Amino acid sequence: MNSQDLQNLQLIQIALERIRNVERPLSVSSVSPFINNSTILSSCGVLCLNPTQESINQEGNTQREKAMDVNMLQRTYSDLLTSLFREGILNQQFTELQQLQDENNPGFVYEVVSLFFEDAGRLINELISNFNQQAVDYKKIDAYVHQLKGSSASIGAEKIRSVCQTFREYYDKNDIQGCYNCIQPLNQEFVTFKSKLEALFTLEQQIVAAGGSIPMMRH
Amino acid sequence: MASSQVVKVLIVDDDNFTRRIYKTMLFRFCFEITEVEDGKNAIQQFVDGNEYDLVLMDKHMPNMDGVEATRTLRGMGIPVKIVAITDDASSKDTFMDAGANKFLLKPLTFSMLTDILKSFNFLN
């Protein structure tokens, strides 16, 4: 082996060391300080990329990272939605609403749920306020609960609907204490529902912003 | 059917949330939709000379409930198809006696609506 061969061998060893220490394919630019002979580079398993290919490769890595982000977001979304059904917070009616959403009504679910947040929040505040008055108007309270039961059933808010149902059963039996005992759980279920659906919509926005589509769930 | 070819639907429900959902379902069929908040306003629509092919009627509403509105419309000789949609299962007989054509329990699903529309031959 002559001195030139020895020098080449040393250069190859340096290049191989670089290859071992990085995860992605090396470009000519990263090893060219050491070796600028494409034959030697090829024999070391280094991809000989021209500058355009190198930028395409970098773009491919960025796209792969983006795809992984979208997949992760979609998985998180699916897991959250599944848990909402499993915990009984949502029922099949929510899926019905999702199926009504299409290119003609792209924000339909968000719109109706936002409307529900507003309406239900107002009704619950009225309920609490009425119960705190000296002369409680139970007929008015029953009307509020009836309305809340209807809208929660329409949106698939199962736990809220269920508490409303329980309230009405107490009301029909003239069990005022039973009615009163429903108010706090009703408020709690609404707060839980609102926070979980807001988290769901935030994920939806992130998925769309990352260029993905919202997974459809079948229940 | 009402004079134009487009099916005209009147939604009668005091809950604007429910009306929003029904409208979205009905828009799928390109129907013409009008909405009112109670039975009294529903009657007024017909008094004003408006024609409808279908009425989706809730039961519990202020001013005039759905049963009374249905009875009044039939008393006026209005032959419109009336579908009662309520969560009050006990009101079925009352509604049908008042002249409703169909009775459905809330919440209304898209497939329930489609079946009703097919039964009335509104989906041609």
Interface residues (C-beta under 8 A of the other chain):
Chain A: Q93 E96 L97 Q99 L100 N104 N105 F108 E111 V112 L115 F116 D119 H146 Q147 K149 G150 S151 A153 S154 I155 G156
Chain B: D14 D15 N16 F17 T18 R20 I21 T24 M25 F27 R28 H60 D87 K106 P107 L108 T109 F110
